[in-house]
Amino acid sequence: MSPREAIEFARENNARVVDVKFTDLFGMWHHFSMPIEAFTEEMFDEGIGFDGSSIRGFQSINVSDMLLMPDPETVFMDPFPEVATVSVICNVVDPITRERYTRDPRYVAQKAETYLRSTGVADTAYFGPEVEFYVFNDVRYAQGAHFGYYYIDSDEGEWNTGREEKPNLGYKMRLKGGYFPCPPADTLQDLRTE
């Protein structure tokens, strides 16, 4: 998809917001949104300035100016916001040299894929997250000069088999048994669907 096609796609889907996304060195998503009027061909050519010192593992404050370059091939309609939002993933570049930023995980992955092809090992590499979905009923943690702790609880946890729940029907997951369980042990199907 070209920048012009990406903009037309946003118009056809009545997008009112553009959400630009990128990841930090550790793979955590970051984003910010702008009115759809900012989604222009100039955005694809000139990039979007941002403060790299605000991103863990990127730049120090004295060299913090960076650019996000939207990749038109990644444009999609985000199904979650209430307001129609077009999303685009960006490459991180140096604002002066326009060279790709060495700590941008997309660039690292693209270099790895190029290397893989050049060695003849493979033509394609697939990268992606391992999606996990956790719902905790209670999460507490603290750290002080003389203590540290965390406490996580889930109504579905096997450690709650003996808890008085009025009634406790015994539908608790075995330890490490939470991958792909069916109801009634999986009590959160409706929540995930929503």
VOGU-3710 file (C-alpha; in Angstrom, 3 decimals, decimal comma):
1> mspreaiefa> 0,000/0,000/0,000  1,342/3,433/-0,891  0,903/6,502/1,342  -1,861/7,750/-0,952  -3,630/4,372/-0,774  -3,279/4,363/3,027  -4,919/7,798/3,239  -7,700/6,696/0,896  -8,203/3,569/3,035  -8,654/5,785/6,095
11> rennarvvdv> -11,194/7,952/4,232  -13,147/4,930/2,973  -13,413/3,697/6,561  -14,467/7,119/7,907  -11,485/7,285/10,255  -11,473/10,348/12,489  -8,223/9,587/14,317  -4,795/8,301/13,273  -2,895/6,306/15,879  0,863/5,943/15,329
21> kftdlfgmwh> 2,641/3,036/16,995  6,208/1,894/17,596  8,030/-0,363/20,028  10,864/0,313/22,424  14,049/-1,715/22,728  12,292/-4,156/25,059  9,365/-4,701/22,692  6,742/-2,657/24,550  4,241/-0,851/22,339  4,024/2,938/22,473
31> hfsmpieaft> 1,545/5,141/20,650  -0,070/8,518/20,355  -3,078/9,710/18,402  -3,769/12,713/16,210  -6,794/14,041/14,324  -7,208/12,395/10,923  -6,339/15,706/9,233  -2,694/15,023/10,198  -2,727/11,796/8,134  -1,179/13,235/4,967
41> eemfdegigf> 1,424/12,221/2,406  3,756/14,727/4,086  3,543/12,653/7,284  4,936/9,692/5,354  7,708/11,841/3,778  8,688/14,091/6,675  7,957/11,831/9,634  6,657/12,718/13,059  8,999/14,152/15,672  9,091/12,700/19,166
51> dgssirgfqs> 11,221/12,780/22,318  13,427/9,675/22,339  14,597/10,331/25,905  11,086/9,470/27,099  11,411/5,935/25,736  13,229/3,352/27,858  16,509/2,323/26,222  16,457/4,952/23,458  18,210/8,332/23,772  19,611/10,642/26,436
61> invsdmllmp> 18,042/14,074/26,859  20,802/15,938/24,996  20,185/13,946/21,787  16,519/13,109/22,272  14,966/14,394/19,034  13,880/11,470/16,856  11,483/10,776/14,000  8,793/8,201/13,420  8,341/7,255/9,769  4,926/5,657/9,166
71> dpetvfmdpf> 5,040/2,442/7,135  2,011/2,457/4,785  2,162/-1,342/4,510  1,078/-1,603/8,172  -2,088/0,533/8,028  -5,222/-1,048/9,484  -8,465/-0,007/11,141  -8,219/-0,499/14,892  -11,385/-2,370/15,934  -11,269/-1,325/19,610
81> pevatvsvic> -11,637/2,477/19,955  -15,124/3,978/20,029  -14,075/6,594/17,459  -13,072/5,187/14,043  -9,269/5,004/14,224  -6,725/4,092/11,576  -3,505/2,662/12,994  -0,043/2,732/11,444  3,217/1,205/12,678  6,296/3,406/12,354
91> nvvdpitrer> 10,011/2,976/11,839  12,282/5,010/14,102  14,913/7,161/12,349  17,538/9,759/13,150  16,067/13,200/12,286  19,322/14,543/10,836  20,803/11,615/8,891  17,439/9,915/8,230  19,165/6,605/8,911  17,271/3,839/10,667
101> ytrdpryvaq> 17,685/3,777/14,438  19,754/0,776/15,563  17,610/0,224/18,696  14,315/0,063/16,784  13,123/-3,565/17,116  11,522/-3,415/13,644  14,903/-2,504/12,174  16,635/-5,281/14,096  14,081/-7,787/12,795  14,371/-6,488/9,217
111> kaetylrstg> 18,175/-6,748/9,361  17,883/-10,298/10,701  15,550/-11,224/7,857  17,949/-9,719/5,287  20,831/-11,664/6,821  18,798/-14,860/6,765  18,122/-14,424/3,039  21,749/-13,524/2,264  23,025/-16,708/3,904  20,527/-18,877/2,066
121> vadtayfgpe> 19,197/-20,314/5,318  15,625/-19,202/4,583  13,544/-16,756/2,581  11,168/-15,702/5,344  11,242/-15,244/9,104  8,166/-14,865/11,248  8,282/-12,629/14,321  5,463/-12,089/16,745  4,427/-11,955/20,354  3,222/-14,877/22,375
131> vefyvfndvr> -0,123/-13,500/23,422  -1,041/-14,231/27,023  -4,294/-13,263/28,703  -4,419/-13,033/32,490  -7,178/-11,784/34,728  -6,245/-11,361/38,368  -8,715/-10,676/41,126  -6,091/-9,206/43,440  -2,603/-7,882/42,731  -0,492/-6,287/45,462
141> yaqgahfgyy> 3,190/-5,451/45,494  5,524/-3,148/47,368  9,203/-2,488/47,820  10,804/-0,678/50,717  14,166/-0,285/52,394  13,594/-3,371/54,520  11,002/-5,442/52,628  9,740/-6,490/49,229  6,786/-8,600/48,173  4,208/-9,381/45,567
151> yidsdegewn> 0,883/-11,135/45,942  -1,260/-12,262/43,012  -4,598/-14,017/43,324  -7,125/-15,408/40,876  -10,487/-16,894/41,698  -9,599/-19,680/39,231  -6,290/-20,563/40,981  -5,899/-24,080/42,406  -4,762/-22,597/45,723  -8,381/-21,469/46,174
161> tgreekpnlg> -9,910/-24,981/46,154  -10,417/-24,780/49,900  -11,677/-21,197/50,009  -15,212/-20,693/51,257  -17,042/-19,160/48,304  -20,675/-20,081/49,112  -20,596/-22,249/47,024  -17,133/-23,318/45,936  -18,013/-25,631/43,040  -14,451/-26,916/42,666
171> ykmrlkggyf> -13,907/-25,571/39,147  -10,286/-24,575/39,729  -7,386/-24,860/37,309  -4,613/-27,307/38,090  -1,239/-25,633/38,600  0,045/-24,782/35,100  -3,252/-26,041/33,665  -4,511/-22,700/32,397  -3,548/-23,189/28,743  -6,631/-23,789/26,563
181> pcppadtlqd> -9,042/-25,006/29,267  -12,764/-25,279/28,513  -15,622/-23,996/30,615  -16,642/-24,444/33,367  -13,000/-24,380/34,574  -12,476/-21,409/32,242  -14,851/-18,935/33,853  -13,710/-15,952/31,765  -14,838/-16,901/28,235  -17,480/-14,181/28,164
191> lrte> -15,031/-11,543/29,406  -12,482/-12,389/26,691  -15,201/-12,380/24,053  -16,372/-8,952/25,200
//
